[in-house]
Amino acid sequence: MEDEGGDRIEESSVLMGSSSRKGSGGGDWRWVDGSEVDSESPPLSLLDGGHNGSGGYGTVRRRLVKKPKRVDSFDVESLAVVGAHTHHNKDISTWATVALAFQTLGVVYGDMGTSPLYVFTDVFSKVPIESEVDVLGALSTVMYTIALIPLAKYVFVVLKANDNGEGGTFALYSLIARYAKVSMLPNRQPADELISSFKLKLPTPELERALHIKEILETRRFLKTLLLLLVLMGTSMVIGDGILTPAISVMSATSGLQGEVSGFGTNAVVAVSIVILLALFGIQQFGTGKVGFMFAPILALWFFSLGAIGLYNLVTYDISVLRALNPAYIYFFFQKNGVAAWSALGGCVLCITGAEAMFADLGHFSVKAIQIAFTCVVFPCLLLAYLGQAAYLMKHPDSASRIFYNSVPESLFWPVFILASFAAMIASQAMISATFSCVKQSMALGCFPRLKIIHTSRKRMGQIYIPVINYFLMTMCIIVVAIFRSTTDIANAYGIAEVGVMIVTTTLVTLVMLLIWQTNLVLAFLFPLVFGSIELIYLSAVLSKLLEGGWLPLAFASFFLCVMYIWNYGSVLKYQSEVREKISMDLMHDLGSNLGTVRVPGIGLLYNELVTGIPSIFGQYLLSLPAIQSTIVFVCIKYVPVPVVPQEERFLFRRVCPKDYHMFRCVARYGYKDVRKENHQAFEQLLVESLEKFLRREAQDLALERDLNDFDMDSVSVTGGDGAGTDDLRTPLLMNDQRREEAGASSEAAAPLGVLLPSSVMSSDEDPSLEYELSALREAMESGFTYLLAHGDVRAKKESFFLKKLVINYFYAFLRKNCRAGAANLKVPHMNILQVGMTYMV
C-alpha cells in the first residue's frame, strides 16, 4: 500500500480480531477465500461493537456476514504452528557450563589472549621509559582498561543485550527492528511476530518514553537511515579487523625469532609471516570443524603460560609494580608525558582487541560460559602477564621493543614461541570466521551482494566458508604485511577498527536500554557517558595516527560501507518499484481461470520479493510464453529479524484468486543465522506437503465457519437478538483438533433453548472440491516443476538527479552483474529454469 502522506511504500497483512491472540480469548479469526483482495481489514471496533452498540450481537453478526472481511491466511498458518516448536533454554548443569566455558577459550579469547605480544612494545615506542612513573602509569592504564571495557561493559551489560542467544552488531539491529519498524525494506507482516523465536514483548503503555522513542524511530526516515549506516559501519570495522588481526598476530609471533636466530632480520620476518598467512587462508576451504577440538586446549595452555610466566617475573624482578593498582599513577603518567601519553593510548587500547568477539561469538556458547571464562581465567591471566612484563621493565627498561620474548625465561623460549605461533593462528582463525559470519548476516538482511557460501560442517551451521571474501582477506593481509613491515605501524591501524566497533555497540546497547529494557533514564545515560567517554578518548588517540597507518581501516571500512549501502539502497528501490507495478486483481479476474492462455500440467514456482500482490513479472510470462503451468506458486524467500526460524514454521501459504485459478503464494521465512542448504528436490517435496496441509486445513475451517454462521443465524432468530448467544463470538475458529472438540462440546452445552450445533460441524467428511484440488496438485507435481525467474535490470528514471543515476545505473548495476545469480543460489538444473528479462525503473 502506498502511504497517502508521502512516497513511503509499505505492505502488511492485517489481522482481524483481538490483538491479544490468546486461546479462547482470541477474536473472530477468518480465512481468506478465493476472492482475495489486498486490502485492510475493518477496525477492531467492528468486532467489539456488538457488546456496547444498540444493535447488539445480531446487528454485528449480520454486518459481518453481509460484508465478510477475512484474515490473511499467512496469519492463520502461523497461528496453527505457533507454540509447536517453542525454544526453551534448558537448564545446563554446572559441569556442562564449565566445559562450555573451557571451549570459549579457543574461539572467543584468542585475539585478546595474544595482545601481550605487542601492547607494551607499541606503548613504549611512543613514550620512552625514563622513570618508574612511565612503567607504572602505562601498566595502570592497561589494567583499568581491561577492567572497565571487557569486564564491566561487555561481561556485565552488553552480553545481556543478546538476540535469543545471538550477539553482534546485526543481532542488536534485528533486536531493535523487532520492537520498532526501522527496516528500510517494508515487508514485515503480523505473521512474523508469531514465530516462536520472535518473542515480541512491546513496551507497556505506562512507559511513555519507550513508546515515544519507538514512534520517533518508525516515523522519521532519516533516523532509520542513520541507524542502518551505524550498523553497516560497525560491520565494516569487523571486516577490517579480519584483515588486520591475522597480519599483526602472525607477525608479532614471528618477530620473536629476530633476537634469537642470528641473521633473521625484518625481511625474513615478513617472508615467514606471508608463508604462514598463505597456509592459514589456504586451509579455510576445509573448515575448522576437524581441528576445532584442539583450539581450546592450546589456548588454555597459552593462558596458563601467560599467567605462570607473569607471576614468575613479578616475584623475581619487582613485586612493587602492584602499586599500579592505584589509579593515581594514570594521572601521574599523563602529567609527566603530556601529549606523548595521550599518543600512547593508541597502544594501550590494543590490550582489549577482541573484546567485541565476546559478544559476536555468543551464539556458539552461552552468556554464563563466556562470563565464567573471562572472570576466572582470561582476566587474571592477562593481569599477571602485564604485571610480569612491567616488573621485568623496571629492571630492564631497554627491553621494551621485544618485551614479551625477553621476559620469557631462556629455557622456555622455544616452547613459548611455538605456543605463541599457534595462539596467533587461532586468534586469526576466530576473526576470519567472524568475518564470514558478518558477511552472511549482511547478505541475509539485504545489505551485501549475493556471494557463494560453502557450509563446511553438517552439524554446526555457523561454520561457513566464503571463497571471495577469503581470497580478498588473504590478499589484503599480505599487502599489509609487505607494506608496513612492522607490528608498530600495523598497531596504529588496528586500534581504529577496534574502537570503532565498540562505539557502535555502545550506541546500539543504549538504544536497547531505552527502547526494550526500559531502564531507568539515569542508568541508561550513565552507560554511554562512562564507557562512551572512555572509547571516544581512545578514538581520539588512535585517530592521531591517521597518517601513520590509521588510514588503512578507515579505507577498508569506507569501501565496505559504500558497497553495503549501495546494495541496500538499490534493493529497496527495486522492491518499491515491484510494489508499485503489481498486477491488479481486476485484471486477473478479467483474464479468467485460464489466464488468457493455455494451462498445461505442472507446477510453476515464480520467485519474487513481494509478500502480497501479484508481481509484474508474471504478466511478462503470460505475454512471452504460449502456455503456463496448471498450478502457479509465487515464492518469496524472506529473511525475518530473528536468528533461526524452526522448520515447521518455515512456510506460510495464501490462496491467490478464486479456487479454479490454482494460484498460491508461499513465503519461505529464514532467520539471519539459518542455513539454506536443502537441495531443490527436498525443497519441492516440503513445499508440496505444506501446500497439501494448507488446502486441507483451509477446507476444514471454511466448513466450520460456514456451519457456525448458519448456526449463529438460527440462534439469533430464536433468541430475538437479546445478546444471549454472544459466547461463540469469543470462540476462536482456528484451533487444533483437541481444542476444536472441546470448543464444540462447550458450545453444544451452552447452546440456548436446546439448539445444537449442526452435525456437519463435527463431521470429518472430505469436501469433493478439496479432493479434486488435491488430485490436480498431485498430477501437476508428477509433471514436474519449472522455476520462473526474472532477469531484472534496474535503471534510474530519466528525471532522477545525477547522483542517483550514477549509483543505480553504474555502481549498483556493476554489483548485480558480478554477484551470484539467483539461479545459482537455487541449485536447480538449468533445464528446469525459465527466465524473462524485465527492467525496473526506480
Buried (B, 14 or more C-beta within 10 A) or exposed (E): BEEEEEEEBEBBBBBBBBEEBEEEEBBBBBBBBEEBEBEEBBEBEBBBBBEEBEEBBBBBBBBBEEEBBBBBBBBBBBBBBBEEBEEEEEEBEEEEBBEBBBBBBBBBBBBBBBBBBBBBBBBBBBBEBEEBBBBBBBBBBBBBBBEBBBBBBBBEBBBEBBBBBBBBBBBBBBBBBBBBBBBBBBBBBBBBBBBBBBEEEBBEEEEEEBBEBBEEBEEEEEBBBEBBBBBBBBBBBBBBBBBBBBBBBBBBBBBBBBBEEEEBEEEBBBEBBBEBBEEBBEEBEEBBEEEBEEBBEBBBBBBEBBBBBBBBBBEBBBEEBBBBBEEEBBEBBBEBBEEBBBBBBBBBBBBBBBBBBBBBBBBBBBBBBBBBBBBEBBBBBBBBBBBBBBBBBBEBBEBBBBBBBBBBEEEBBEEBBEBBBBBBBBBBBBBBBBBBBBBBBBBBBBBBBBBEBBBBBEEBBBBBBBEBBBEBBBEBBBEBBEEBBBBBBBBBBBBBBBBBBBBBBBBBBBBBBBBBBBBEEEEBBEBBEBBBEBBBEBBEBBBBBBEBBBBBBBEBBBEBBBBBBBBBBBBBBBBBBBBBBBBEBEEBEEBEBEBEBEBBBBBBBBBBBBBBBBBBBBBBBEEEBEEBBBBBBBBBBBBBBBBBBBEEBBBBBBBBBBBBBBBBBBBBBBBBBBBBEBEBEEBBEBBBEBBBBBBBBBBBBBBBBEBBBBBBBBBBEBBEBEEBBBBBBEBBBBBEEEBBEEBBEBBEEEBEEEBEBEEEBBEEEEBEEBEEBBEBBEBBBEBEBBBBBBEBBBBBEEEBEEEBBEBBBEBBBEBBEEBBEBBEBBEBEEEBBEBBEBEBBB
